[in-house]
């Protein structure tokens, strides 16, 4: 997001934090209602254009949102969305993306309140690995001919009782409402959002053999010092790396594997 949209999203995040810091607010209900608003705005292109029209007064747009949503969702959600449409957005699509982010954040907050956020982060990562290794599963979850209900039932059969309820909710919502994203990109986005909830960055660490607890602690400390933020490690084992480790933080890759060094030596010899 650029300019005005980035500022509008920052304000919306602050409003959401203020709401869910109040323990009387049901974060899961808030997530469901924000997801419904996301689906509405994603479906009704003309509506979201009206709600983000810079030529219209903010109060007029807020009043429209209140008329549309009152009685359909709770007062907290109405107030939150009304505040969002008062802001200025660079693109109408950014309003939808922001509403979706807030819905996911509310769900993650519900997990955080029960001390389950770490489990959710790990489960999202592991599920992403399962999807990337199973062509059949990925095809079933991304099949445009399959109904959202069928996909949700498949996911619940896979995750029900095996993963935290928040993980199941987030994955079902992503698969049934992909909004043009790949499944892999959506899962990675959710993982980053979960890490941000604790002001942490995510490092995807690939090694030839599992790391010991001491190695994980040392690596986490080194990365935290390097990036200036607490680091959550998503660990993956791949014998193909031969030795050493590969670390990916966002778009940056720190590669110290034997395979990479062999490739570099081969390139030098060829040159």
Buried (B, 14 or more C-beta within 10 A) or exposed (E): BEEBBBBBBEBBBEBBEEBBEEEEBBBBBBBBBBBBBBBBBBEBEEBBBBBBBEEEEBEEBBEBBBEBBEEEBBEBBBBBBBBBBBBEBBBBBBBBBBBBBBBBBBBBBBBBEEEBBBBBBBBBBBBBBEBEEEEEBBEBBBEEEBEEEEBBEBBEEBBEEEBBBBBBBBBBBBBBBBEEEEBEEBBBBBBBBBBBBBEBBBBBBBBBEEBEEEEBEEBBEEBBEEBEBBBBBBBBEEEEBEEBBBBBBEEEEEBEBEBBBEEEEEEEEEE
